[in-house]
Amino acid sequence: MSDDLKQKTVTGVSWSFVEQILTRGVNFIIGIILARLLSPTDYGLVGMLGIFIAISQLFIDGGLAGALVRTKNPSQEDFSTVYLINLIMSVVFYAILFAVAPAVASFYEQPLLKNLLRVTSLLLIIGAISSVQGVLLTIRVDFKSKTIISLITAIFSGALGIICAYRGMGAWALVAQSLASALAGTVATLAFVRWFPRLVFSKESFKRLFSYSSKMLVATLISIIYDNAYPLVIGKRFTAADVGQYSQAGKFPGVANGTIAGALSRVSFPVLSQIQDDDERLLRVYEKYIQLACFIIFPVLMGLCGCARPIVSFLLTDKWLDCVPLMQIICFGLLTNAITIINLNLLYVKGRSDLVLRLEIIKKSFAFGILFLTMFFDITVMCIGQAVYGIIALYFNTYYTKRILGYSFAQQVKTAAPYLLVSLIVLAEAYLVSSLIDNNLVSLIVALTVCPPTYWLISKAANLYAYRETKELVTARFPTIGHWL
C-alpha cells in the first residue's frame, strides 16, 4: 500500500472501528437489559417484520447509494436526484406496508402485528430524509462524524427502549427503540452534514447511476429475502418465541462479526474504488484486507462459541438458554462472511454488478434449496444448513475473483488457514474453561484473561502478516505498548 492510501485506510478503519465498537458496545449493553426485561415472544413478533422493512428500505434506495460511492466526482445533480427518489419511494412503500399490514398479521396469526408494522414502517420516511447526507460521509471517509452520530443515536434510542420495556410495553418497546434510532440518526446527520438537495431531477444522472445499481438492487433483494426467510419460516412453522430464540442466537456473533467486517467493508469499498484500475496494486491491498479480517474476526467468533453457555446464562438469564447451540453453529457459519463480503466488494469496485447479480442467483438457488430441505427438521438443523451455505457462497464468490485478479478459492483458503488454526486453539481453550468452571462470571473472567494472550503469542510465534501489521500500527501510535508486543 502507498503511504497515502495506507494512511487513509488506517484513519478510516480506526474511526470505523471506534464507531462500531462504541455504538455496538452501547447497543450490546442496551440489548442485554432489554433481553432481561422482555420475552422471546416480544423479540419474535418484531423479528417477523424484518423482511418487510428490509425489502422496503432496499427499494427506497434502489442501490443508488452504492452507485454514488463508486462514482468518481459525483455532481450536485447526482446527489439531488438520488435524494428525491429516496424520499418519494419512502412514502410509497410506507403506504404499501400500511395497506398490507392486516394480511401480514393474518399470515402469522398474530393480530398485534398489524399495528406493529404500521408504526414501525414510519422509520422508512424518517431515514430517507438523511440518506444522501450519510452517503456523503462515506464518500469522504469521514467516519469520525459517523462515530459521533451513531453514538448519539444508540444512546437516545436505547434509553427510550429500556424505559418502554420497564413500563411493560413488550414488543412496542422494540418498536419505540427503532423509531427513536431513525429519528435521532436523521437529526444528527443533518446537523453534521451541511448539504441540502436542489429540486432537481436529472434523467441522465438517474440512467447512469441506475444502470449500475439495478443489478446491485436485484442481487441485494435476493440476499435480503434469504436472510429474512429464516425468521419468516420459523415464525410460520413454529412459534414467536422460537423466532425470538433464533434472533437472539445471532446477536452475539452478529455484533462481533458486524463490528469488524462492517468496519472493514465500509472502509475497503471507497479505498479500493480509488485504485480500481490498477489490478496489481488492487490484489495486494485486497489480500491484506482478507488477512486483517481473519486475524480479528476468527478468534472472536471462536471465543464466543467456546463461552456461549456462560455468556447467555450470565448476561441474558436462563430463559434464553435454548439459543446456545444455535449461537455456536452461527459462530462457525460466520467465519466465511467477512471474506465473502470483501470478495463482493471487489466486484462492485470493478463495476461488475452484473456478476454480483449472477452470483446471487446461483448462490441463492443453493441457499433456498438448503432451507427447503432443513425446514422439515428443527431449528438446529436449519442453522447447520446456513453454515454450510456460507462455505458454498464463498466458493462461488471467488470464481470471479480468480477471473479478475487471479486470486482463487484455494489461495484464499490458504491465506485464511493459519488464522483459523490458531483460532481453533482459542475455541478449545474457551470451551475447556467454560466446562470446568461452574460459576458463569468466573468462567468468563478466566476465559478473557487467558484466551487473548494465547492467541497473540501463537500469532507472534507463527509470524503472521496481520500480527506484524497490527504491531506496527500499535507501535507507531503507542510506542511503549508496542515495545511489549
HELIX and SHEET records of a PDB file:
HELIX    1   1 ASP A    3  LEU A   37  1                                  35    
HELIX    2   2 PRO A   40  GLY A   47  1                                   8    
HELIX    3   3 GLY A   50  ASP A   61  1                                  12    
HELIX    4   4 LEU A   64  ARG A   70  1                                   7    
HELIX    5   5 GLN A   76  TYR A  108  1                                  33    
HELIX    6   6 LEU A  113  THR A  120  1                                   8    
HELIX    7   7 LEU A  122  ALA A  128  1                                   7    
HELIX    8   8 SER A  131  ILE A  139  1                                   9    
HELIX    9   9 PHE A  143  TYR A  166  1                                  24    
HELIX   10  10 ALA A  171  PHE A  192  1                                  22    
HELIX   11  11 LYS A  203  ARG A  237  1                                  35    
HELIX   12  12 ALA A  240  ALA A  249  1                                  10    
HELIX   13  13 LYS A  251  SER A  273  1                                  23    
HELIX   14  14 ASP A  279  GLY A  306  1                                  28    
HELIX   15  15 ALA A  308  LEU A  316  1                                   9    
HELIX   16  16 ASP A  318  CYS A  323  5                                   6    
HELIX   17  17 VAL A  324  GLY A  333  1                                  10    
HELIX   18  18 LEU A  334  THR A  336  5                                   3    
HELIX   19  19 ASN A  337  VAL A  349  1                                  13    
HELIX   20  20 SER A  353  THR A  374  1                                  22    
HELIX   21  21 ILE A  379  LEU A  405  1                                  27    
HELIX   22  22 PHE A  409  LEU A  436  1                                  28    
HELIX   23  23 ASN A  440  ALA A  462  1                                  23    
HELIX   24  24 TYR A  465  ARG A  477  1                                  13    
HELIX   25  25 PRO A  479  TRP A  484  1                                   6    
END                                                                             
